[in-house]
Amino acid sequence: MRKTAQIIEFVSEWSGRLIAWFGLALALLLSFEIFMRHVLNNPTSYTYEIASMMGVAIGAGGLAYTHLHQGHVRVDVLWRLLPPRWQAITDLIGGIIFFFPLLIVLVYVSTLWVIHSYELHEISTETYMYPIIWPVRLVLLLGVILLLTQGVATFIRDFSSAREGKPR
């Protein structure tokens, strides 16, 4: 079980590191747009769409990495006062009641969303670029799937911690 958690955590770590480069690409793209708009007085018609798509990739792609490093918002007023075993037990219960049901629904709905978008040949009409939308929706789905798998790894770690009484 721990080997499974290590493999999932490796994927989460490297997907987060890879997606971080999209932040640099987004900054460069927006700098280019600012230069084109304010210096050359010739704004581009595609920057908005591409920047939006990159924002989705950054947000969705970073979900598992953030969960791995416990970076999501957490209300831990009482939780932090508990010993490690009870922290793990609390996290296990929260995972079973809230995390996994929510993520399973999100994966299901996102899958339907991708299929529907693909079948309709959906395009964005925000600009004159008219890009197809299903790849962006697919990236979002992959981000949610990575978060779900990272949740499984965290669940395995919490189960071990609850059993052994040691911090994960």
C-alpha positions as a printed Julia matrix, in Angstrom:
168×3 Matrix{Float64}:
   0.0    0.0     0.0
   2.8    2.43    0.82
   4.45   1.77   -2.54
   1.18   2.76   -4.22
   1.1    5.97   -2.19
   4.71   6.72   -3.14
   4.0    6.26   -6.84
   0.91   8.5    -6.69
   2.83  11.14   -4.72
   5.66  11.01   -7.28
   3.15  11.69  -10.07
   1.53  14.52   -8.08
   4.9   16.09   -7.33
   6.11  16.02  -10.92
   2.8   17.06  -12.45
   2.84  20.09  -10.15
   6.42  20.94  -11.07
   5.62  20.58  -14.75
   2.47  22.7   -14.57
   4.4   25.44  -12.74
   6.14  26.18  -16.05
   2.75  27.19  -17.43
   2.89  30.1   -14.98
   6.06  31.36  -16.64
   4.55  30.84  -20.09
   1.43  32.75  -19.02
   3.51  35.65  -17.67
   5.47  35.81  -20.93
   2.29  35.67  -23.01
   0.69  38.49  -21.04
   3.9   40.56  -21.2
   3.87  40.1   -24.97
   0.25  41.25  -25.08
   1.05  44.33  -23.0
   3.93  45.18  -25.34
   1.75  44.69  -28.42
  -1.14  46.68  -26.97
   0.64  49.62  -25.34
   3.9   49.97  -27.25
   2.94  48.95  -30.78
  -0.76  49.82  -30.44
  -1.59  46.49  -32.11
  -3.31  44.15  -29.61
  -3.64  40.48  -30.44
  -6.96  38.71  -30.79
  -5.83  35.37  -29.36
  -4.14  36.24  -26.06
  -7.34  36.25  -24.02
  -8.31  32.72  -25.1
  -4.85  31.25  -24.65
  -4.39  32.95  -21.28
  -7.73  31.59  -20.1
  -6.8   28.08  -21.22
  -3.44  28.31  -19.49
  -5.17  29.51  -16.33
  -7.38  26.42  -16.38
  -4.31  24.22  -16.86
  -2.49  25.89  -13.96
  -5.49  25.68  -11.64
  -6.5   22.13  -12.47
  -2.96  20.83  -12.85
  -1.94  22.15   -9.46
  -4.75  20.54   -7.47
  -2.95  17.27   -6.69
   0.36  19.01   -5.99
  -1.33  21.39   -3.57
  -3.1   18.49   -1.83
   0.18  16.6    -1.57
   1.8   19.54    0.21
  -1.3   20.22    2.35
  -1.76  23.63    0.76
  -5.55  23.66    0.48
  -7.55  25.74    2.93
  -8.2   23.86    6.13
 -10.12  24.86    9.23
  -7.96  23.24   11.87
  -8.83  25.12   15.04
  -9.35  21.9    17.0
  -7.6   19.47   14.65
  -4.13  20.9    15.31
  -4.58  20.29   19.05
  -5.17  16.56   18.53
  -2.41  13.96   18.75
  -1.19  12.55   15.38
  -3.33   9.4    15.6
  -6.53  11.4    16.09
  -5.56  13.88   13.38
  -5.25  10.95   10.99
  -8.55   9.43   12.15
 -10.27  12.8    11.67
  -8.8   13.09    8.17
  -9.92   9.54    7.31
 -13.48  10.27    8.41
 -13.49  13.59    6.52
 -12.16  11.84    3.42
 -14.86   9.18    3.51
 -17.72  11.6     4.22
 -16.71  14.63    2.15
 -13.62  14.33   -0.06
 -14.2   11.09   -1.96
 -17.94  11.55   -2.62
 -17.33  15.09   -3.9
 -14.43  14.05   -6.13
 -16.31  11.07   -7.54
 -19.19  13.36   -8.49
 -16.75  15.87  -10.01
 -15.06  13.17  -12.09
 -18.43  11.9   -13.3
 -19.78  15.35  -14.18
 -16.5   16.46  -15.77
 -16.42  13.3   -17.9
 -19.94  14.02  -19.15
 -18.91  17.62  -19.79
 -15.92  16.56  -21.93
 -17.97  14.02  -23.9
 -20.77  16.51  -24.5
 -18.32  19.21  -25.61
 -16.54  16.78  -27.95
 -19.75  15.47  -29.51
 -21.1   18.98  -30.13
 -17.77  20.25  -31.5
 -18.18  23.08  -29.0
 -16.15  26.21  -29.67
 -15.5   29.33  -27.66
 -17.03  32.52  -29.02
 -15.21  34.89  -26.66
 -12.84  36.02  -29.43
 -12.42  35.56  -33.17
 -10.06  32.65  -32.58
 -12.99  30.2   -32.06
 -10.94  27.41  -30.42
 -12.47  24.04  -29.66
 -13.32  23.66  -25.97
 -13.11  19.94  -25.22
  -9.3   19.89  -24.71
  -9.62  22.5   -21.97
 -12.41  20.54  -20.34
 -10.26  17.4   -20.63
  -7.39  19.15  -18.81
  -9.82  20.05  -16.04
 -10.98  16.43  -15.85
  -7.38  15.18  -15.67
  -6.67  17.63  -12.85
  -9.64  16.34  -10.87
  -8.58  12.72  -11.51
  -5.06  13.53  -10.27
  -6.56  15.12   -7.17
  -8.67  12.02   -6.56
  -5.65   9.74   -6.87
  -3.63  11.99   -4.56
  -6.53  11.73   -2.14
  -6.13   7.95   -2.24
  -2.41   8.31   -1.42
  -3.21  10.68    1.45
  -5.86   8.24    2.68
  -3.26   5.44    2.69
  -0.83   7.64    4.64
  -3.53   8.64    7.11
  -4.56   5.01    7.59
  -0.95   4.09    8.38
  -0.64   7.04   10.71
  -3.86   6.16   12.53
  -2.75   2.56   12.93
   0.8    3.39   14.1
   0.06   6.62   15.97
   2.89   8.45   14.18
   2.66  11.64   12.13
   2.59  11.04    8.39
